[in-house]
Amino acid sequence: MEEDFPKIAALDHLEYMRFALSLAQKSPPKPTNFRVGAVLVDEETNQILSTGFTLELSGNTHAEQCALRKYSLAKGVSEQAVGTALPAQTVLYTTVEPCQTRSAGNVPCVERILATLSGDSLGIKKVYVGAKEPDTFVAANAGQTKLEEAGIVCVHVPGLEEEIFYTATAGSDLGIENTNIQTASGVTLDEHQKTLVGSVLDLFAGRPSLKKLSLWDDNAVFEDNITIATGRKQFEPQWYGLQTAFSEIERLHHEVVSAGNPIGMDLKTRYIPKGISKEQVIESRVNIFYDKDTGKITKVQDKWGGELPDSTFKNAMRNLNSVSVPKMVSVPKNDEEDAKRGNQ
């Protein structure tokens, strides 16, 4: 099934870069990755050949890598031979300069681009770049220089640098407040797991934000003893609803007891509902499930007293709550509105 690509005028480089940026914005935020978008185009026919964004495909995939792999699959050739299937005037649009260095076992995007020129391959002759790569993860990336040394023309498309950098670094600027993660003896979390746990602790503390919730898959599930919220339109209002429902939220204790998938955590929280002076303390086991390929949260279970309801009636009420809360609680439309609420 062919993808439905937008119609962009020939040689409208800024508009192609805007499209690449829109792809980058689909990438799941992750502290160890830039969110990048890439578009392969046959410049002679003005046809979009393939697209990609960071972590779109399984593994720690980069945008250019995803675009080339998807094209190779569509043409029935290996990734190594993808250059043989590319039209003569293929160009690449990428929001951020292609990487020259990657962690062990991963081929840098510059090498993947150069490989399209090997043998009888026509390959990628020109790369349009929206912004140079910051040195957040790799110091002094010389990707563009290496491409130019091989005869590939690199062209800077100005005008979107601010938006590109904001999108690219969203994963490393989530504004997570709970960074002091307590773990049980013998339990060790990797950096991404720490990010997920810290963001979930913020949510339980009544400190939601769109950036933190961008760590969740669009179809993720949140369930506790009073709700089963499925999908972004249901689970986001649940978290913003805590700010509406409670005048005070105090975390009394937390401890991560399992670093697997799900990540298991014991949590004890004190709540005071608005308009009611009586406090309530809830002890629960929180399980955080996540997709190992995308890094996104797929489910959070908040089991009060270590259990979830198992009766048909109670589950019906939980489903009803997941529908009624979004009708009463509004979610910010953008980061600016979120910041005005004090959530950024």
C-alpha positions in Angstrom: 0.0 0.0 0.0 1.5 3.3 -1.1 1.9 6.1 1.4 -0.2 9.3 0.9 2.6 11.9 0.5 1.8 15.7 0.4 2.0 17.5 -3.0 5.0 19.8 -2.9 6.1 22.1 -5.7 9.3 21.1 -7.5 12.5 22.6 -5.9 10.5 24.1 -3.0 13.3 23.2 -0.6 11.8 25.0 2.4 8.4 23.2 2.0 10.2 19.8 1.7 12.1 20.7 4.9 8.9 21.5 6.6 7.6 18.1 5.6 10.8 16.5 7.0 10.2 18.5 10.2 6.7 17.2 10.5 8.1 13.7 10.3 10.6 14.5 13.1 7.8 15.6 15.3 6.4 12.0 15.1 9.6 10.6 16.7 9.3 9.5 20.3 11.3 11.7 22.6 14.4 9.9 24.1 17.2 11.4 26.1 19.9 9.7 23.9 18.5 10.6 20.5 17.8 13.6 18.4 14.4 13.6 16.8 15.1 13.9 13.0 13.0 13.6 9.9 14.2 12.6 6.4 12.6 12.6 2.9 14.0 10.8 -0.2 13.0 12.6 -3.4 13.5 12.0 -7.1 14.3 15.6 -8.1 13.9 14.9 -11.8 10.2 13.8 -11.4 9.5 15.6 -8.1 8.3 12.3 -6.6 8.7 11.5 -2.9 10.3 8.0 -2.8 10.4 7.4 0.9 10.3 9.0 4.3 11.7 8.2 7.8 12.0 9.6 11.3 14.1 8.6 14.3 13.0 5.3 15.9 10.3 4.8 13.3 11.5 1.2 12.7 12.6 -1.3 15.3 16.0 -0.9 16.8 17.8 2.3 17.6 17.1 3.6 14.1 17.9 7.0 12.6 15.7 8.9 10.2 17.9 8.5 7.1 18.3 4.8 7.9 14.5 4.3 8.2 13.9 6.1 4.8 16.5 4.0 3.0 15.3 0.7 4.6 11.7 1.4 3.8 12.6 2.1 0.2 14.7 -1.1 -0.1 11.8 -3.1 1.2 9.4 -1.5 -1.3 11.8 -2.3 -4.2 12.6 -5.8 -3.0 16.4 -5.2 -2.6 18.7 -5.4 0.3 19.6 -2.4 2.3 23.2 -2.7 1.1 22.0 -2.6 -2.5 19.4 0.1 -2.1 21.5 2.5 -4.3 20.9 0.3 -7.3 17.2 1.0 -7.1 17.4 4.7 -6.6 16.6 7.1 -9.5 19.5 9.0 -11.1 18.5 12.3 -9.5 17.7 11.2 -6.0 18.2 13.8 -3.2 17.8 13.6 0.5 16.2 16.1 2.8 17.1 15.8 6.5 16.3 18.1 9.3 19.7 17.6 11.0 23.1 16.9 9.5 23.6 13.2 9.0 25.7 11.6 11.8 29.2 10.4 11.2 29.7 8.4 14.4 27.3 6.0 16.2 27.5 3.6 19.0 29.0 0.1 18.5 27.2 -2.0 16.0 25.3 0.9 14.3 26.3 2.2 10.9 26.5 6.0 10.8 24.0 7.7 8.4 26.9 9.3 6.4 28.2 5.8 5.6 24.7 4.6 4.6 24.4 7.6 2.2 27.9 7.0 0.8 27.1 3.3 0.3 24.3 4.2 -2.2 27.1 5.4 -4.5 29.1 2.1 -4.5 29.5 -0.1 -7.6 26.9 0.5 -10.3 24.6 2.4 -8.0 23.4 5.9 -9.0 22.9 6.8 -5.4 22.2 10.0 -3.5 24.0 12.9 -5.1 22.7 15.8 -3.1 21.7 16.3 0.6 19.6 19.2 1.8 20.2 19.9 5.5 18.0 22.0 7.8 20.5 22.4 10.6 24.0 21.3 11.6 24.1 18.6 14.3 24.7 19.9 17.9 27.5 18.3 19.9 25.1 17.0 22.5 25.9 13.3 21.8 28.9 13.5 19.4 31.5 16.3 19.5 32.2 18.1 16.2 30.2 16.0 13.8 31.9 16.2 10.4 29.2 14.4 8.5 28.7 17.1 5.9 32.5 17.4 5.3 32.8 13.7 4.7 29.9 13.7 2.2 31.3 16.7 0.3 34.7 15.0 0.1 33.0 12.1 -1.6 31.4 14.4 -4.2 28.0 14.7 -2.6 26.6 18.2 -2.7 25.3 19.5 0.7 22.9 22.4 0.7 21.7 24.3 3.8 18.0 25.1 3.7 17.6 28.1 6.1 14.5 29.3 7.9 13.5 26.4 10.2 16.5 26.1 12.5 14.7 27.1 15.7 11.9 24.7 15.1 14.3 21.9 14.1 16.4 22.3 17.2 13.4 22.5 19.5 12.0 19.3 17.9 15.4 17.5 17.8 16.2 18.1 21.5 12.7 17.6 22.9 13.8 14.2 24.4 16.6 15.8 26.3 14.5 18.7 27.7 11.5 17.0 29.2 11.5 19.1 32.4 11.3 16.0 34.7 11.4 17.1 38.3 11.7 13.7 40.0 15.3 12.8 39.2 16.3 11.2 42.5 14.9 7.7 41.8 15.0 5.3 44.8 15.6 1.7 44.0 15.6 -1.5 46.0 18.9 -3.3 46.7 20.2 -5.0 43.6 17.9 -3.0 41.2 19.6 -0.9 38.5 17.8 1.2 35.9 19.3 2.3 32.6 19.1 6.0 31.7 15.9 5.6 29.7 14.2 3.7 32.4 15.1 6.5 34.9 13.5 9.0 32.5 10.3 6.9 32.3 10.1 6.4 36.1 10.8 10.1 36.8 8.2 11.2 34.4 5.6 8.9 35.9 6.4 10.1 39.4 5.8 13.6 38.2 2.4 12.6 36.8 1.4 11.0 40.1 2.6 14.2 41.9 0.1 16.3 39.8 2.9 17.7 37.6 1.9 16.7 34.1 3.1 18.3 30.9 2.7 17.6 27.2 6.4 16.9 27.0 6.3 14.2 29.6 3.2 12.7 28.1 5.0 12.6 24.7 6.8 9.7 26.3 3.6 7.7 26.0 2.4 5.8 22.9 -0.7 7.3 21.4 -2.6 4.0 22.1 -1.2 3.5 25.6 -3.4 2.5 28.6 -3.6 3.9 32.1 -5.5 1.9 34.6 -6.1 2.1 38.3 -8.9 1.0 40.6 -11.3 3.7 39.3 -10.5 4.0 35.6 -9.3 2.2 32.5 -8.2 5.0 30.1 -7.2 3.8 26.6 -5.6 6.2 24.1 -4.2 9.7 24.4 -7.7 11.3 24.4 -8.5 9.4 27.6 -5.3 9.0 29.5 -4.1 12.7 29.2 -7.2 14.1 31.0 -6.7 11.6 33.8 -3.3 13.1 34.6 -4.4 16.8 34.2 -7.4 16.0 36.3 -5.3 15.4 39.4 -4.5 19.2 39.4 -8.3 19.8 39.3 -9.3 17.3 41.9 -6.7 17.7 44.6 -5.5 20.7 46.6 -2.5 18.8 48.0 -0.6 15.8 46.6 2.4 14.5 48.6 4.5 11.5 47.8 5.4 9.8 51.0 7.5 7.0 49.6 8.6 5.3 46.4 10.9 2.5 45.6 11.6 0.8 42.2 11.6 -3.0 43.0 12.0 -4.3 39.4 14.0 -3.1 36.4 12.3 -5.4 33.9 9.5 -4.7 31.6 7.3 -3.8 33.3 9.3 -1.6 35.6 7.8 -2.3 39.1 7.5 0.4 41.7 6.0 0.7 45.2 4.3 4.1 45.8 2.7 5.7 48.8 0.9 9.1 48.2 -1.1 11.4 50.4 -4.0 13.2 48.7 -6.3 16.0 49.9 -9.4 16.5 47.6 -10.4 20.1 46.9 -13.2 21.3 49.1 -12.7 18.4 51.6 -10.2 18.6 54.4 -9.9 14.9 55.0 -6.8 13.4 53.5 -6.4 10.0 51.9 -3.3 7.9 51.7 -3.0 5.4 48.9 -0.3 2.6 48.8 0.0 1.0 45.4 2.1 -1.1 43.1 2.8 0.8 39.8 3.8 -1.2 36.7 5.3 0.7 33.8 5.2 -1.2 30.5 7.2 0.2 27.5 8.1 -0.6 24.0 11.8 -1.5 23.8 12.1 -0.4 20.2 10.4 3.0 20.5 11.1 3.6 24.2 7.5 4.8 24.6 5.2 3.9 27.5 2.5 1.5 26.4 0.7 0.9 29.8 0.8 2.1 33.4 -1.0 0.1 36.0 -1.7 1.7 39.4 -2.8 -1.2 41.7 -4.2 0.2 44.9 -3.2 -2.2 47.7 -1.4 -4.3 45.0 -4.6 -5.3 43.2 -7.0 -4.2 40.5 -10.8 -4.8 40.5 -11.9 -8.0 38.9 -15.7 -7.8 38.9 -17.7 -7.0 35.8 -19.6 -4.1 37.6 -16.4 -2.4 38.8 -14.7 -2.7 35.4 -17.8 -1.1 33.8 -17.6 1.8 36.2 -13.8 2.2 35.4 -14.6 2.3 31.7 -17.3 4.9 32.4 -14.9 7.1 34.3 -12.4 7.0 31.4 -15.1 8.5 29.2 -16.5 11.1 31.6 -13.2 12.6 32.8 -12.2 13.9 29.4 -15.5 15.7 29.2 -14.7 17.6 32.4 -10.9 18.1 32.2 -9.2 20.1 29.4 -5.8 19.3 28.1 -3.5 22.1 26.9 -3.4 22.4 23.1 0.3 23.3 23.0 3.5 23.9 25.1 2.7 27.6 25.4 -0.7 26.9 27.0 0.9 24.2 29.1 3.5 26.7 30.4 0.8 29.2 31.3 -0.7 26.5 33.6 2.7 26.2 35.2 3.5 22.8 33.7 6.6 23.5 31.7 
